[in-house]
Structure formats: C-alpha cells, structure tokens
C-alpha cells in the first residue's frame, strides 16, 4: 500500500478527490492502478539488480527461488496479505521476489487484490466494509 520513495498512503488524497465530486469507486480504482504502477517499478528495480545480488549473495537468491516455487498458493496469499495489511512499502516484498526470478505476471493478480483491499479499507474504513457483509 505504500511506496518506498513517497511513503504516504495514496488514499490520503481521497478527501480532495471526493470534494471535487469524483465517485469513490473511480478514486479507488485510480489509487490501485497508481499503486500497482509504483510497485511494478520497484519490481523492475529488483529485477535489474538481480545479477548483482546473485553474484554477491548466491545462497540468498537460491533460498528466495526455493521459497517462491515451493507453494504458489501460500505465495499468492502472502502477497495479498502483505499488500493489503502491512503498513510498510510493498517494495520490501517485491524486490526480494524479483531477486528470486519470479515473473511479474505471477505477482500482478495478488498485488492487485491486495492493493484493492488496502485502498477499500483506507477509503471506506473497516467498519463500513464489514457492514457490507452483515
């Protein structure tokens, strides 16, 4: 949900967008797209420095590769949970995933879901979301 370069939640600007008369769902979708673009840049940073890390820390990259290939379901759940609930930049998760050699297409769907959940919680609040299901 956060970006390492500008660690301010994107939903902080929601009141400004709402005051401008924009629809909450459109705001949330724009926030998700923007967050995923920033996350993709972080992943690209990890991918571009992978060889350097492999050269100096080969055991680390082997370990990360084993983790990402062992169980894709747990990896999917981890990415969704991290992006949705951890108040720390997503790059802290994405750069090591890029070091492991995983393709971005395996990260994109859980990242979208996690960021969507994160933005929904920030914009609507947890109480409002729970009331939708009760």
FIKOLZA-1660 file (N, C-alpha, C; in steps of 0.1 Angstrom, whole numbers, plus 5000, padded with zeros to 4 digits):
% residues 134
   i   px   py   pz ch aa at
   1 5008 4988 5000  A  X  N
   1 5000 5000 5000  A  X CA
   1 5008 5013 5000  A  X  C
   2 5021 5012 5004  A  X  N
   2 5029 5023 5005  A  X CA
   2 5040 5022 4994  A  X  C
   3 5047 5033 4991  A  X  N
   3 5058 5034 4982  A  X CA
   3 5070 5038 4989  A  X  C
   4 5081 5032 4986  A  X  N
   4 5094 5035 4993  A  X CA
   4 5099 5049 4991  A  X  C
   5 5096 5054 4979  A  X  N
   5 5101 5068 4976  A  X CA
   5 5092 5078 4982  A  X  C
   6 5079 5077 4982  A  X  N
   6 5070 5086 4988  A  X CA
   6 5061 5078 4997  A  X  C
   7 5065 5076 5010  A  X  N
   7 5058 5067 5019  A  X CA
   7 5045 5073 5025  A  X  C
   8 5037 5078 5016  A  X  N
   8 5024 5084 5021  A  X CA
   8 5013 5076 5014  A  X  C
   9 5003 5071 5022  A  X  N
   9 4993 5063 5016  A  X CA
   9 4985 5071 5005  A  X  C
  10 4983 5065 4994  A  X  N
  10 4977 5072 4983  A  X CA
  10 4963 5077 4986  A  X  C
  11 4956 5069 4995  A  X  N
  11 4943 5073 4999  A  X CA
  11 4942 5086 5007  A  X  C
  12 4954 5091 5011  A  X  N
  12 4954 5104 5018  A  X CA
  12 4948 5115 5010  A  X  C
  13 4949 5114 4997  A  X  N
  13 4943 5124 4988  A  X CA
  13 4928 5122 4986  A  X  C
  14 4922 5112 4991  A  X  N
  14 4908 5109 4988  A  X CA
  14 4899 5120 4992  A  X  C
  15 4900 5127 5003  A  X  N
  15 4891 5138 5006  A  X CA
  15 4891 5149 4995  A  X  C
  16 4903 5152 4990  A  X  N
  16 4904 5162 4979  A  X CA
  16 4896 5157 4967  A  X  C
  17 4898 5144 4963  A  X  N
  17 4891 5139 4952  A  X CA
  17 4875 5139 4954  A  X  C
  18 4871 5135 4966  A  X  N
  18 4857 5135 4969  A  X CA
  18 4851 5149 4969  A  X  C
  19 4859 5159 4974  A  X  N
  19 4854 5173 4974  A  X CA
  19 4853 5178 4959  A  X  C
  20 4861 5172 4950  A  X  N
  20 4860 5176 4936  A  X CA
  20 4848 5169 4929  A  X  C
  21 4841 5160 4936  A  X  N
  21 4829 5154 4931  A  X CA
  21 4832 5141 4924  A  X  C
  22 4843 5135 4925  A  X  N
  22 4846 5122 4919  A  X CA
  22 4840 5111 4926  A  X  C
  23 4836 5100 4919  A  X  N
  23 4830 5089 4925  A  X CA
  23 4840 5081 4933  A  X  C
  24 4836 5076 4945  A  X  N
  24 4846 5068 4954  A  X CA
  24 4852 5056 4947  A  X  C
  25 4843 5049 4939  A  X  N
  25 4849 5037 4932  A  X CA
  25 4859 5041 4922  A  X  C
  26 4857 5051 4914  A  X  N
  26 4867 5056 4905  A  X CA
  26 4880 5060 4912  A  X  C
  27 4878 5067 4923  A  X  N
  27 4890 5071 4931  A  X CA
  27 4898 5059 4935  A  X  C
  28 4891 5049 4940  A  X  N
  28 4898 5036 4945  A  X CA
  28 4905 5030 4933  A  X  C
  29 4898 5028 4922  A  X  N
  29 4905 5022 4911  A  X CA
  29 4917 5030 4906  A  X  C
  30 4916 5043 4906  A  X  N
  30 4928 5051 4902  A  X CA
  30 4939 5049 4912  A  X  C
  31 4936 5048 4925  A  X  N
  31 4946 5046 4935  A  X CA
  31 4953 5033 4934  A  X  C
  32 4945 5023 4931  A  X  N
  32 4950 5009 4929  A  X CA
  32 4959 5009 4917  A  X  C
  33 4955 5015 4906  A  X  N
  33 4964 5015 4894  A  X CA
  33 4977 5022 4896  A  X  C
  34 4976 5034 4903  A  X  N
  34 4988 5041 4906  A  X CA
  34 4997 5034 4915  A  X  C
  35 4992 5027 4925  A  X  N
  35 5000 5019 4934  A  X CA
  35 5006 5007 4927  A  X  C
  36 4999 5001 4918  A  X  N
  36 5005 4989 4911  A  X CA
  36 5016 4994 4902  A  X  C
  37 5014 5006 4896  A  X  N
  37 5025 5011 4887  A  X CA
  37 5038 5013 4895  A  X  C
  38 5036 5019 4907  A  X  N
  38 5048 5022 4916  A  X CA
  38 5054 5008 4920  A  X  C
  39 5045 4998 4923  A  X  N
  39 5050 4985 4927  A  X CA
  39 5058 4979 4915  A  X  C
  40 5053 4980 4903  A  X  N
  40 5059 4975 4891  A  X CA
  40 5073 4981 4890  A  X  C
  41 5074 4994 4892  A  X  N
  41 5088 5000 4892  A  X CA
  41 5097 4994 4902  A  X  C
  42 5092 4992 4914  A  X  N
  42 5100 4985 4925  A  X CA
  42 5104 4971 4921  A  X  C
  43 5095 4964 4915  A  X  N
  43 5098 4951 4910  A  X CA
  43 5109 4951 4899  A  X  C
  44 5108 4961 4890  A  X  N
  44 5118 4963 4879  A  X CA
  44 5131 4966 4885  A  X  C
  45 5132 4974 4896  A  X  N
  45 5144 4977 4902  A  X CA
  45 5151 4964 4908  A  X  C
  46 5143 4956 4914  A  X  N
  46 5148 4943 4919  A  X CA
  46 5153 4934 4907  A  X  C
  47 5145 4934 4897  A  X  N
  47 5149 4926 4885  A  X CA
  47 5162 4931 4879  A  X  C
  48 5164 4944 4878  A  X  N
  48 5176 4949 4872  A  X CA
  48 5188 4948 4880  A  X  C
  49 5187 4946 4893  A  X  N
  49 5198 4944 4902  A  X CA
  49 5200 4929 4906  A  X  C
  50 5192 4920 4900  A  X  N
  50 5193 4906 4904  A  X CA
  50 5207 4900 4902  A  X  C
  51 5213 4903 4891  A  X  N
  51 5226 4897 4888  A  X CA
  51 5236 4901 4899  A  X  C
  52 5236 4914 4902  A  X  N
  52 5245 4919 4913  A  X CA
  52 5243 4912 4926  A  X  C
  53 5231 4910 4930  A  X  N
  53 5228 4903 4942  A  X CA
  53 5232 4888 4941  A  X  C
  54 5229 4882 4930  A  X  N
  54 5233 4868 4928  A  X CA
  54 5248 4866 4929  A  X  C
  55 5255 4876 4924  A  X  N
  55 5270 4875 4924  A  X CA
  55 5275 4875 4938  A  X  C
  56 5270 4884 4946  A  X  N
  56 5275 4886 4960  A  X CA
  56 5268 4877 4970  A  X  C
  57 5256 4873 4968  A  X  N
  57 5248 4865 4978  A  X CA
  57 5241 4854 4970  A  X  C
  58 5248 4844 4965  A  X  N
  58 5242 4834 4958  A  X CA
  58 5232 4825 4966  A  X  C
  59 5236 4823 4979  A  X  N
  59 5227 4815 4987  A  X CA
  59 5214 4821 4990  A  X  C
  60 5214 4835 4991  A  X  N
  60 5202 4842 4993  A  X CA
  60 5192 4840 4981  A  X  C
  61 5198 4842 4969  A  X  N
  61 5189 4841 4958  A  X CA
  61 5184 4827 4956  A  X  C
  62 5192 4817 4959  A  X  N
  62 5188 4803 4958  A  X CA
  62 5176 4800 4968  A  X  C
  63 5178 4806 4980  A  X  N
  63 5167 4804 4990  A  X CA
  63 5154 4811 4986  A  X  C
  64 5155 4823 4981  A  X  N
  64 5143 4830 4976  A  X CA
  64 5137 4823 4965  A  X  C
  65 5145 4817 4956  A  X  N
  65 5139 4809 4945  A  X CA
  65 5131 4797 4950  A  X  C
  66 5137 4790 4960  A  X  N
  66 5130 4779 4966  A  X CA
  66 5117 4783 4972  A  X  C
  67 5117 4794 4979  A  X  N
  67 5105 4799 4986  A  X CA
  67 5094 4802 4976  A  X  C
  68 5098 4808 4965  A  X  N
  68 5087 4813 4955  A  X CA
  68 5082 4801 4947  A  X  C
  69 5090 4790 4946  A  X  N
  69 5085 4779 4938  A  X CA
  69 5079 4768 4946  A  X  C
  70 5081 4768 4959  A  X  N
  70 5076 4757 4968  A  X CA
  70 5061 4756 4968  A  X  C
  71 5054 4767 4970  A  X  N
  71 5039 4766 4971  A  X CA
  71 5033 4779 4966  A  X  C
  72 5028 4779 4954  A  X  N
  72 5023 4791 4948  A  X CA
  72 5011 4797 4955  A  X  C
  73 5003 4788 4962  A  X  N
  73 4991 4792 4969  A  X CA
  73 4995 4801 4981  A  X  C
  74 5005 4796 4989  A  X  N
  74 5010 4804 5000  A  X CA
  74 5016 4817 4995  A  X  C
  75 5023 4817 4984  A  X  N
  75 5029 4829 4979  A  X CA
  75 5018 4839 4975  A  X  C
  76 5008 4834 4969  A  X  N
  76 4996 4843 4965  A  X CA
  76 4990 4849 4977  A  X  C
  77 4987 4841 4987  A  X  N
  77 4981 4846 5000  A  X CA
  77 4991 4856 5007  A  X  C
  78 5004 4853 5007  A  X  N
  78 5013 4862 5013  A  X CA
  78 5013 4876 5006  A  X  C
  79 5014 4876 4993  A  X  N
  79 5014 4889 4986  A  X CA
  79 5001 4897 4988  A  X  C
  80 4990 4890 4988  A  X  N
  80 4977 4897 4990  A  X CA
  80 4977 4903 5004  A  X  C
  81 4981 4894 5014  A  X  N
  81 4981 4899 5028  A  X CA
  81 4991 4910 5030  A  X  C
  82 5003 4909 5025  A  X  N
  82 5013 4920 5027  A  X CA
  82 5008 4933 5020  A  X  C
  83 5003 4932 5008  A  X  N
  83 4999 4944 5001  A  X CA
  83 4987 4951 5008  A  X  C
  84 4978 4942 5014  A  X  N
  84 4966 4948 5020  A  X CA
  84 4968 4953 5034  A  X  C
  85 4976 4946 5042  A  X  N
  85 4976 4948 5056  A  X CA
  85 4989 4953 5063  A  X  C
  86 5000 4952 5056  A  X  N
  86 5013 4955 5062  A  X CA
  86 5016 4970 5059  A  X  C
  87 5017 4978 5069  A  X  N
  87 5020 4993 5067  A  X CA
  87 5035 4996 5065  A  X  C
  88 5040 4990 5054  A  X  N
  88 5054 4991 5050  A  X CA
  88 5054 4991 5035  A  X  C
  89 5063 4997 5029  A  X  N
  89 5064 4997 5014  A  X CA
  89 5064 4984 5008  A  X  C
  90 5056 4982 4997  A  X  N
  90 5055 4969 4990  A  X CA
  90 5068 4965 4984  A  X  C
  91 5077 4975 4981  A  X  N
  91 5090 4972 4976  A  X CA
  91 5098 4963 4985  A  X  C
  92 5096 4963 4998  A  X  N
  92 5103 4955 5007  A  X CA
  92 5100 4940 5004  A  X  C
  93 5088 4937 4998  A  X  N
  93 5084 4924 4995  A  X CA
  93 5088 4921 4980  A  X  C
  94 5086 4931 4971  A  X  N
  94 5087 4929 4957  A  X CA
  94 5101 4928 4952  A  X  C
  95 5110 4935 4958  A  X  N
  95 5124 4935 4953  A  X CA
  95 5130 4921 4956  A  X  C
  96 5128 4915 4968  A  X  N
  96 5133 4901 4970  A  X CA
  96 5126 4891 4961  A  X  C
  97 5113 4893 4958  A  X  N
  97 5106 4884 4949  A  X CA
  97 5112 4885 4935  A  X  C
  98 5116 4897 4931  A  X  N
  98 5123 4899 4918  A  X CA
  98 5136 4892 4918  A  X  C
  99 5143 4893 4929  A  X  N
  99 5156 4886 4930  A  X CA
  99 5155 4871 4928  A  X  C
 100 5143 4865 4932  A  X  N
 100 5141 4851 4931  A  X CA
 100 5139 4847 4916  A  X  C
 101 5136 4856 4908  A  X  N
 101 5134 4853 4894  A  X CA
 101 5120 4851 4890  A  X  C
 102 5111 4852 4899  A  X  N
 102 5096 4850 4896  A  X CA
 102 5092 4860 4886  A  X  C
 103 5083 4856 4877  A  X  N
 103 5078 4865 4867  A  X CA
 103 5068 4875 4873  A  X  C
 104 5067 4887 4868  A  X  N
 104 5058 4897 4873  A  X CA
 104 5043 4893 4872  A  X  C
 105 5040 4885 4861  A  X  N
 105 5026 4881 4859  A  X CA
 105 5021 4872 4871  A  X  C
 106 5030 4865 4878  A  X  N
 106 5026 4857 4890  A  X CA
 106 5023 4866 4902  A  X  C
 107 5029 4878 4902  A  X  N
 107 5028 4887 4913  A  X CA
 107 5016 4897 4911  A  X  C
 108 5013 4899 4898  A  X  N
 108 5004 4910 4895  A  X CA
 108 4990 4908 4901  A  X  C
 109 4984 4896 4899  A  X  N
 109 4970 4894 4904  A  X CA
 109 4969 4895 4919  A  X  C
 110 4978 4889 4927  A  X  N
 110 4976 4890 4941  A  X CA
 110 4980 4905 4946  A  X  C
 111 4988 4911 4938  A  X  N
 111 4992 4925 4941  A  X CA
 111 4980 4934 4939  A  X  C
 112 4973 4932 4928  A  X  N
 112 4961 4940 4925  A  X CA
 112 4950 4938 4936  A  X  C
 113 4948 4925 4940  A  X  N
 113 4938 4922 4950  A  X CA
 113 4942 4928 4963  A  X  C
 114 4955 4927 4967  A  X  N
 114 4959 4933 4980  A  X CA
 114 4958 4948 4980  A  X  C
 115 4962 4954 4969  A  X  N
 115 4961 4969 4968  A  X CA
 115 4947 4973 4968  A  X  C
 116 4938 4966 4961  A  X  N
 116 4924 4969 4961  A  X CA
 116 4918 4969 4975  A  X  C
 117 4921 4958 4982  A  X  N
 117 4916 4957 4996  A  X CA
 117 4922 4968 5005  A  X  C
 118 4935 4971 5003  A  X  N
 118 4941 4981 5011  A  X CA
 118 4934 4995 5009  A  X  C
 119 4932 4998 4996  A  X  N
 119 4925 5011 4993  A  X CA
 119 4911 5011 4998  A  X  C
 120 4904 5000 4996  A  X  N
 120 4890 4999 5001  A  X CA
 120 4889 5002 5016  A  X  C
 121 4899 4996 5024  A  X  N
 121 4899 4998 5038  A  X CA
 121 4902 5013 5041  A  X  C
 122 4912 5019 5034  A  X  N
 122 4915 5032 5037  A  X CA
 122 4904 5042 5033  A  X  C
 123 4898 5040 5022  A  X  N
 123 4888 5049 5018  A  X CA
 123 4874 5048 5025  A  X  C
 124 4870 5035 5027  A  X  N
 124 4857 5033 5033  A  X CA
 124 4858 5030 5048  A  X  C
 125 4869 5025 5052  A  X  N
 125 4871 5022 5066  A  X CA
 125 4866 5008 5069  A  X  C
 126 4872 5001 5078  A  X  N
 126 4869 4987 5081  A  X CA
 126 4855 4985 5085  A  X  C
 127 4849 4994 5093  A  X  N
 127 4835 4993 5098  A  X CA
 127 4826 4992 5086  A  X  C
 128 4827 5001 5077  A  X  N
 128 4818 5002 5065  A  X CA
 128 4820 4989 5057  A  X  C
 129 4832 4984 5055  A  X  N
 129 4834 4971 5048  A  X CA
 129 4827 4960 5054  A  X  C
 130 4828 4959 5067  A  X  N
 130 4822 4947 5075  A  X CA
 130 4807 4948 5074  A  X  C
 131 4801 4960 5074  A  X  N
 131 4787 4962 5073  A  X CA
 131 4782 4957 5059  A  X  C
 132 4790 4957 5049  A  X  N
 132 4786 4952 5036  A  X CA
 132 4783 4937 5036  A  X  C
 133 4789 4930 5045  A  X  N
 133 4788 4915 5045  A  X CA
 133 4779 4910 5057  A  X  C
 134 4773 4919 5064  A  X  N
 134 4765 4915 5075  A  X CA
 134 4750 4918 5073  A  X  C
% end
